[in-house]
């Protein structure tokens, strides 16, 4: 079963989607935090954690190993449901294996983010124990944005992680509702999606007949509102 997480940092949206049964967790990042108007990263993150006890991923934003570890050690203490997000590489392209291994060895739940290839997944897995929970977030949508097929990389990553019962592969940067169907077919453990797409996923049982009628009704309503005449 592919779990659905909501990718959002807006407080009101988190309150709303925390009440939706199909939403099993939340993912955030510094960009979403900024868009949501966060001024103080710590206090804003703690506000989110007051709303939900579902898994919530909160990201470090340091760019070197020492500071990433220092930030992660603080973030992990904010709540038992916290997953500390750590990028697979820093802004210079250096693999953050030391950070991943250090934090994982201290039983800190991690979400390794900005992953694009199964080779990166393989490198990550070499740093992990087989007990502490880890999510590996593969940015499928951003791959497809530049004309690359994410399916093979996700498939290979799922296969590589199959002996690690503590590791979940996450379909990230979701672009359309059908990505959920694709993730389920691949037996991907988690997909994270923005609120709009989750709202669309909730309508998945609509029949072709209902879709046809609803589409025609929309055209008719808009034509009447515009008072079109021929």
C-alpha positions as CSV (number, residue, x, y, z in Angstrom):
1,X,0.0,0.0,0.0
2,X,1.4,3.4,-1.0
3,X,1.0,6.0,1.7
4,X,0.2,9.6,0.9
5,X,2.0,12.4,2.6
6,X,1.1,16.1,2.1
7,X,3.9,18.3,0.9
8,X,3.2,21.7,2.5
9,X,4.3,24.1,5.2
10,X,1.2,26.4,5.4
11,X,-0.2,26.1,9.0
12,X,-3.9,26.4,7.9
13,X,-3.4,23.8,5.2
14,X,-1.7,21.4,7.6
15,X,-4.6,21.7,10.0
16,X,-7.1,20.9,7.2
17,X,-5.2,18.0,5.7
18,X,-4.3,16.5,9.1
19,X,-8.0,15.6,9.4
20,X,-8.0,13.8,6.0
21,X,-7.7,10.0,6.5
22,X,-5.7,9.3,3.4
23,X,-3.0,11.7,4.5
24,X,-0.5,9.7,6.6
25,X,2.2,12.3,7.1
26,X,3.7,15.6,6.0
27,X,6.9,16.8,4.2
28,X,8.3,20.3,4.3
29,X,11.4,22.1,3.0
30,X,13.0,25.5,3.4
31,X,11.3,26.8,0.2
32,X,7.8,25.8,1.4
33,X,8.6,27.3,4.8
34,X,9.6,30.6,3.1
35,X,6.4,30.6,0.9
36,X,4.3,30.0,4.0
37,X,5.8,33.1,5.6
38,X,7.9,31.5,8.3
39,X,10.3,34.0,9.9
40,X,11.8,31.8,12.6
41,X,12.5,28.2,11.5
42,X,12.5,26.7,14.9
43,X,9.3,28.2,16.3
44,X,7.5,27.7,13.0
45,X,8.4,24.0,12.9
46,X,7.2,23.6,16.4
47,X,3.9,25.1,15.5
48,X,3.5,22.5,12.8
49,X,4.4,19.7,15.3
50,X,1.7,21.0,17.6
51,X,-0.9,20.3,14.9
52,X,-0.1,16.7,14.0
53,X,1.5,13.5,15.5
54,X,1.8,12.0,12.0
55,X,5.3,11.7,10.6
56,X,6.7,15.2,9.7
57,X,9.9,15.8,7.7
58,X,11.8,18.9,8.6
59,X,14.9,19.8,6.7
60,X,18.4,21.0,7.6
61,X,19.6,23.9,5.6
62,X,23.4,24.0,6.4
63,X,25.8,23.3,3.6
64,X,28.6,21.6,5.4
65,X,28.8,18.3,7.3
66,X,29.5,19.8,10.7
67,X,26.6,22.3,10.7
68,X,24.2,19.8,9.1
69,X,24.8,17.4,12.0
70,X,24.5,20.2,14.5
71,X,21.1,21.3,13.0
72,X,19.9,17.7,12.7
73,X,20.7,17.0,16.4
74,X,18.5,19.9,17.4
75,X,15.6,19.2,15.0
76,X,15.3,15.5,16.0
77,X,14.5,16.6,19.6
78,X,11.5,18.7,18.5
79,X,9.2,15.7,18.4
80,X,9.0,11.9,18.3
81,X,7.3,12.0,14.9
82,X,10.1,14.1,13.3
83,X,12.1,12.8,10.4
84,X,15.2,15.0,9.8
85,X,15.6,15.8,6.1
86,X,19.2,15.7,4.9
87,X,20.2,16.3,1.2
88,X,22.0,13.5,-0.5
89,X,24.7,16.0,-1.5
90,X,25.5,19.6,-0.5
91,X,25.4,22.6,-2.9
92,X,28.9,21.6,-4.2
93,X,27.9,18.1,-5.1
94,X,29.7,16.4,-2.2
95,X,28.0,13.2,-1.0
96,X,26.7,13.6,2.6
97,X,27.5,10.0,3.5
98,X,29.3,10.9,6.7
99,X,26.2,13.0,7.9
100,X,23.8,10.2,7.0
101,X,25.9,7.5,8.7
102,X,26.5,9.6,11.8
103,X,22.9,10.4,12.4
104,X,21.6,7.0,11.4
105,X,24.0,5.4,13.9
106,X,22.5,7.5,16.6
107,X,19.0,6.2,15.8
108,X,17.7,9.5,14.3
109,X,14.9,9.0,11.8
110,X,16.0,10.5,8.4
111,X,14.5,11.5,5.1
112,X,17.3,11.7,2.6
113,X,16.2,14.2,0.0
114,X,17.0,15.5,-3.5
115,X,17.8,11.9,-4.7
116,X,17.6,11.3,-8.5
117,X,19.3,8.0,-9.2
118,X,19.5,4.4,-8.0
119,X,23.2,4.8,-7.7
120,X,22.6,7.5,-5.1
121,X,20.2,5.1,-3.4
122,X,22.9,2.4,-3.4
123,X,25.4,4.8,-1.8
124,X,22.9,5.9,0.9
125,X,22.0,2.3,1.8
126,X,25.7,1.5,2.4
127,X,25.7,4.1,5.2
128,X,22.6,2.7,7.0
129,X,21.8,0.2,9.7
130,X,18.8,-2.0,9.3
131,X,16.9,-0.8,12.3
132,X,16.4,3.0,12.3
133,X,13.6,4.3,10.0
134,X,14.8,6.0,6.8
135,X,12.9,7.6,3.9
136,X,14.7,8.0,0.6
137,X,13.0,10.8,-1.4
138,X,13.4,10.4,-5.2
139,X,12.4,13.5,-7.1
140,X,10.4,12.0,-9.9
141,X,8.6,15.2,-11.0
142,X,11.7,17.2,-11.4
143,X,13.2,14.4,-13.5
144,X,10.1,14.4,-15.8
145,X,10.3,18.2,-16.0
146,X,13.6,17.8,-17.9
147,X,12.5,15.0,-20.1
148,X,13.8,12.1,-18.0
149,X,11.7,9.0,-17.1
150,X,11.7,8.6,-13.3
151,X,10.2,5.1,-13.4
152,X,13.4,3.0,-14.0
153,X,15.3,4.8,-11.2
154,X,12.5,4.4,-8.7
155,X,12.1,0.7,-9.7
156,X,15.8,0.0,-9.2
157,X,15.8,1.9,-5.9
158,X,12.9,-0.1,-4.5
159,X,14.7,-3.3,-5.5
160,X,17.9,-2.2,-3.8
161,X,16.1,-1.3,-0.6
162,X,14.0,-4.5,-0.4
163,X,16.3,-6.1,2.2
164,X,16.1,-3.0,4.4
165,X,12.7,-3.3,6.1
166,X,13.4,0.1,7.8
167,X,13.9,1.9,4.5
168,X,11.0,3.4,2.5
169,X,11.2,4.8,-1.0
170,X,9.2,8.0,-1.5
171,X,8.0,9.5,-4.8
172,X,8.7,13.2,-4.5
173,X,7.9,16.4,-6.5
174,X,4.6,15.0,-7.7
175,X,3.2,16.8,-10.7
176,X,-0.2,15.2,-11.4
177,X,-2.7,12.8,-9.7
178,X,-1.9,9.9,-12.0
179,X,1.6,9.8,-10.3
180,X,-0.2,8.2,-7.4
181,X,-1.4,5.4,-9.7
182,X,2.2,5.0,-11.0
183,X,3.6,4.9,-7.5
184,X,1.1,2.2,-6.5
185,X,1.9,0.1,-9.6
186,X,5.6,0.3,-8.6
187,X,4.8,-0.6,-5.0
188,X,6.5,2.6,-3.9
189,X,6.1,3.0,-0.2
190,X,5.2,6.6,0.0
191,X,4.2,9.5,-2.4
192,X,4.2,13.1,-1.2
193,X,2.0,15.6,-3.0
194,X,0.7,19.2,-2.6
195,X,-2.8,19.8,-1.3
196,X,-4.3,20.4,-4.8
197,X,-3.2,17.0,-6.0
198,X,-4.3,15.2,-2.9
199,X,-7.8,16.8,-3.4
200,X,-7.8,15.4,-6.9
201,X,-6.7,11.9,-5.8
202,X,-9.8,11.8,-3.5
203,X,-12.0,11.9,-6.6
204,X,-10.3,8.9,-8.2
205,X,-13.5,6.8,-8.2
206,X,-15.4,9.1,-10.5
207,X,-16.7,7.2,-13.6
208,X,-16.0,8.1,-17.2
209,X,-19.8,8.9,-17.6
210,X,-19.7,11.3,-14.7
211,X,-16.5,12.9,-16.0
212,X,-18.1,13.4,-19.4
213,X,-21.3,15.0,-17.9
214,X,-19.3,17.2,-15.5
215,X,-17.1,18.4,-18.4
216,X,-20.1,19.4,-20.6
217,X,-21.8,21.1,-17.6
218,X,-18.6,23.2,-17.0
219,X,-18.6,24.4,-20.7
220,X,-22.3,25.1,-20.5
221,X,-22.1,27.1,-17.3
222,X,-19.1,29.2,-18.6
223,X,-20.9,29.9,-21.9
224,X,-24.0,31.1,-20.1
225,X,-22.0,33.2,-17.6
226,X,-20.3,34.9,-20.6
227,X,-23.7,35.4,-22.3
228,X,-22.2,34.0,-25.5
229,X,-24.4,34.2,-28.7
230,X,-23.8,32.9,-32.2
